[in-house]
Amino acid sequence: MDDRPPRPDGMSLSVLLTRWALPGLLILFTVEALVQGKGIVVPVVAALVLGSMLGGLVDAADERGVPPVAATTALLLGALAALYFVVLVLAGPVSEWIGRAAEIGPMMRERLRFFERPLAALHELQASLSSLTPGDTGLTVGVKQSPIPAVVSVLTPALTELLIFFGTLFFYLADRRILKNRLVSTLDRRETRLRALHVVAGVEAALRRYMTLVTLINAGLGTATAIMLMLIGVPNPILWGAAAFVLNFIPYLGALITASILLVVGLFTFPVIGQALLPPGLFVLIATIEGHFLTPGLIGRHLTLRPFFVFLALAFWTWLWGPIGAFLAVPLLIVGLVLKDEIGAEDEGPHLP
């Protein structure tokens, strides 16, 4: 007679639901809180991520006798001065293209005339379907409204979020070491404290390596794009090179947006479709070389980021926070991967970072 206890070969649905109900509700609550608190959470998270990347500069200045507050002030003032210089250089070309925005519609119709027949057929189909819709009287009433309330409604939260961002960034950089010490001091055991310091140092080092390498790569991409556009005769190549530099911080989507912009610029600049396709085509070639050879070869030595997880992070954070979420997707993914590796690693004896 077998006296061994029976081995459970499965688990009932009620037990599974009970086990995963609380974590599922916690995830849903966290996502809802991130959506509802977007106006405060987004600038704070962005400031903490950027502060973790720039914290090494403040630490280096502190080791040379410069107080953290003075180093943070100088760093932020230098960044604002550089941003002001860039805006000053690009303000003229941007204003010029904005002034020519009214010409884009007629120009696109002229350049893409061979699409007229398919578009006309699609328009007829749309009109036929609209005529079958009940309750459509075909009458539209236009009410002219002042654009000032709309502009104010957009600028007011943007300025508030910008103020929260710079305030958080300044105080975090200035008090970063004190904050870390106080956070660690709340832990009981010495090993736990050392592990916490090691995790924080690992996160900051990974973010710093990523931002340094990606900034250098994107600067090279923007420079190559500007030179390419200048050689083929596209106006304002520095503007489009700067756009390629900034947008390439967004994986996948950044290159697609830049290629789309260059397609419109090419159609606006050249009279022949073949010539108009040259700017986006050459950019796609440069971006392909960068994305498939240069970036994996450099970043892959330091950080292993699987394209599948990068794509999921990009989709999730863009859905959650919009364009800012797209910029923060990869840094937040790096934070999650470092935390997983550091916390989930076997305890080999914590040591000071």
Buried (B, 14 or more C-beta within 10 A) or exposed (E): EEEEEEEEEEEEEEEEEEEEEEEEEEEEEEEEEBEEEBEEBBBBBBBBBBBBBBBBBBBEBBEEEBEBBEBBBBBBEEBEEEEEEEEEEBEEBBEEBEEEEEEEEEBBEEBEEEEEEEEEEEEEEEEEEEEEEEEEEEEEEEEEEEEEEEEEEEEEEEEEBEEBBBEBBBBBBBBBEEEBEEEBEEBEEEEEBBBBBBBBBBBBBBBBBBBEBBEEBBEBBBBBBBEBBBEBEBBBBBBBBBBBBBBBBBBBBBBEBBBEBBBBBBBBBBEEEEBBBBBBBBBBEBBEEBBEEBBEEBBEEEBEBEEEBBEEBBBBBBEBBEEBBBBBBBBBBBBEBBEEEBEEEEEEEBEEE
